[in-house]
Amino acid sequence: MSEVPEIFELNDDENLDEISIEVDRGQSSIRLDHFLVTRLPKVSRNRIQNAIAAGLVLVNGKQIKPSYKISGAETILLRIPKVQDHSEIIPENIPLDVIYEDSDLMVINKPPGMIVHPAQGVYSGTLVNALAYYFQGQKNQDSHVEKERFGLVHRIDKETSGLLVVAKSDFVHTHLAKQFFNHTIEREYLALVWGEPNPPFGRIEANIGRDPSHRQRQFVFADGLSGKEAATNYELVESYYYTSLVKCKLETGRTHQIRVHLKFIGHPLFNDEKYGGDTILKGTVFNKYKQFVLNCYKLLPRFALHARSLGFIHPVTLKKIHFELEPPEDFKLLLDKWRNYTNSRKELVETDE
């Protein structure tokens, strides 16, 4: 069988388009938002004004107000959330596990196995299809986000479970996108990895980019010159001798960041086929142990990663909100299986002594 290519989701640090405009010296005085509307006809006035209000538009390197008037010879840097064409998205009645919802945003629990966004070869069964159906039933029709992005501010891999925030208006989307861009969003993941990290906590800072020898993988560029800056904080939660439960806090949001960084320090995610975690990297040579690991793979037939917590400033209320979510049942059963193995191993050691 030929390998089914993994869908590469847009990473969180690339959710903003960056546009630079040099204003002619002879430009007559005009409000900045009016000027940008004429220069960017494909971008709505509402989106431009929201970007200015969110501080995503700089004039000569400084934040300004929407009423600011340009006078010529300025440099404008505009960052604005990316827009994708969803005109052909077919709404599908796919149940959503809504953790929180108000008139401005919602936080959902994405199940493992669900792709966030349609891509080549995958046009149905995605989170966007589910959101399209969900928003059809919403009475709030004052937003065009539903047609353009369906509120997606960030993404997690297909096989990763856990928390995602969805915006219901362009204003909310823009302000959340800024928080992701500024790396002020708090995100913590749980991962089962091979081996036990030493030291038990630390910070991985290593550039990440496309693997030049395998286009379906990401790669750490240790030279620090290639790829894009990426940083992950990790901490050991529980050791099972040959595997460990660790929590990871993201500072950046590169594609496959946790998977690539943990592999880089010698601890690939358990059962992560793409990054070498689907082979027995730690343990004994006995058949009984090999069978135990194979049974673990069957119990969780994907890599073991869960987006456990999510915290951010609500763009409308300006209050900090925080969510935590336990892993899905098969993930918890996998951890129990390793705990039981650890306990039985301790008993054997104590008996020998």
Secondary structure, 3 states (H helix, E strand, C coil): CCCCCCCCCCCHHHCEEEEEEECCCCCCCEEHHHHHHHHCCCCCHHHHHHHHHCCCEEECCEECCCCCEECCCCEEEEEEECCCCCCCCCCCCCCCCEEEECCCEEEEEECCCCCCCCECCECCCCHHHHHHHHHHCCCCCCCCHHHHCCCECCCCCCCCEEEEEEECCHHHHHHHHHHHHCCCCEEEEEEEEECCCCCCEEEEECEEEEECCEEEEEEEECCCCCCECCEEEEEEEEECCCEEEEEEEECCCCCCHHHHHHHHCCCCECCCHHHCCCCCCCCCCCHHHHHHHHHHHHHCCCCCEEEEEEEEECCCCCCEEEEECCCCHHHHHHHHHHHHHHHHHHHHHHHHC
